Amino acid sequence: MGIASLVAGGLLLAGCSAPHPPEVTFFADGKTVRLNPSQYCRQEADQCDGFPEAQGAMPVPGGKPLNISVPSQVAEAPWVVVFKYRAADGSQQQGRTAIFKAGEQYAYTLHLPTAGDQLTDVEVQRIANVAAGAGNELVFVTDASWVLQVSS
């Protein structure tokens, strides 16, 4: 929690502000972008905020990897990378990484299957809970996400 202090006329005034949501860093081909979450739930306050304007964009040339770096507020929980891409044959594809265990992974490099594939969307999701859905299918409940739109 941030604390600001001001001494005025012998009085000490203090104000508290909510901590800034964690940023995730994406970098590829010499370009870097740091994004605030588009959705963020504070675990200690059980409060969620939406920030749709926090989505960012950057170019990632086809065949180039995308590097993702997450802060401890993400890495100390399970997290996953969900992505979409246009395959070399023009078809739209989607994928996701394995779930990274809490405290074990602070960075990830996303490589698409072939050099002709073009990344289009990437989302880092912090997982808050796993629940059983219809037919005992596992449902991952996310409490924070960071969205990157990719241009070629």
N, C-alpha and C positions, 0 to 999 in steps of 0.2 A: 504494500500500500504506500503510495507516495505521500509525503508530508511536506507542506509548504509553510514556512514560518516568516513572520514579519514583525519587527519590533517597531511600535508606533507609540510615542508618548509614554514610554515605560511599560506598555502592555505587550504581551506576547500573544499574537494571534496565530492560530494553527488551523489549517484546513486539510482535509483528506480528499483524495481523489481515488477513483477505482483504478486498479492496475490496468495498464494497456494490454489488450489481447495479444497473444504471441503472434509473431510473423513467421511465415515459412518462406524460404529463399529458393528460387528456381534459377538455374543458369544453364545456358547452352550456347555454343558457338561464339563465345566472347561477350555475351549479353547476360545481364542479371536483373531480376525483378524480385522485390520483397513484397509479400502480400499479407494484408490483414485477413482475418477469417471472414467468410461470407455468412457464417453462422458460428456462434460461440456461446457455450454454456459454461458458466463459472461453477465449478464443482462444489466449492464451499458455500456458495450462495444459492445454489439450485435455481439459477436464473439464466434464461437464454435470450440472446440478442441476435437479430439478423442484420447483416450489413451487405445487401446485394451490390452496392457500389464498390465493395472491396475487391471484386473480381478484377483480375488484371490480364494483360495480353503481352505476348512477346513472340518474335519469330523463332522457330526451330526448323532449320532446313531438313528436308527429307533425308533419312539415313543417319542423322546426327543424334547422339544420346541427349537426354535431359537429366541434369543433376538436380537433386532435391535435398535440401538441408532443413531439418526441423529442430526447434528449440526443445529444451527439456520438458516444457509444459505439454508437448506432443509426445516426445519419445518415451516419457515415463508412463505412458498408457499404451495399450495396443493401438496400432494404426495401420493404415493400408493406403495404397495408391490405386485409384480407379482411373482408367483412361479410355479414350476413343481415338481411332485413327482410320485413315483412308488407305486401304491396302493397294499394292502396286496394280492390281486388276481393277481398281476403282470402287470396290465394295467397301461399305462402312463396317468397321469391326470395333469390338470393345474388349477390354480385358481388365484385370486387376492383379496386383501382386499378392503374394501370400501375406498373411497377417504378421506384422512385425511384433514380437513380444515386448511387453513393457520393459523399458530400460536397456534394451539390447541393440537398438538401431537408431542412429541420429542422422543418417544420410542414406540416399538410395540413388542409383543411376538407372534410369529407364532406357532400355534398348528395345526397339521394335523388332519384330521377327525378321524383316528383310530390309535391305538398304533402300528399296523403292517405296516403302511405307511412309506415310506422312501423318505425324501426330496432329490431332485437332483439339482435344480437350484433355485436361488433367485435373484430378481432384484428390487432394490429400484429406483423408478422413480419420479423425481420432475416434476410437471405438469406446463407448461408455459401457455397453452391456451386450450380451448375446442372449437371445430369447428363442424359444421354440415357436415356429409359426405353424401354419396349416400343414398337416401331413408331417409333422415333426421336422420340417425344414428349418434350418438355422437362419435367424434374422439378426443382422448386426445393427445395433442402435448406435448412431453416431451423435456425439455432442459438440463437434466442431468440424468445420470443413474449410478448405482453402482452394479456390477455383482459378485455374489458369486457362485462358483461351489461347490457342496456338495459331499463329499465322505462318505461312510458308515463306 
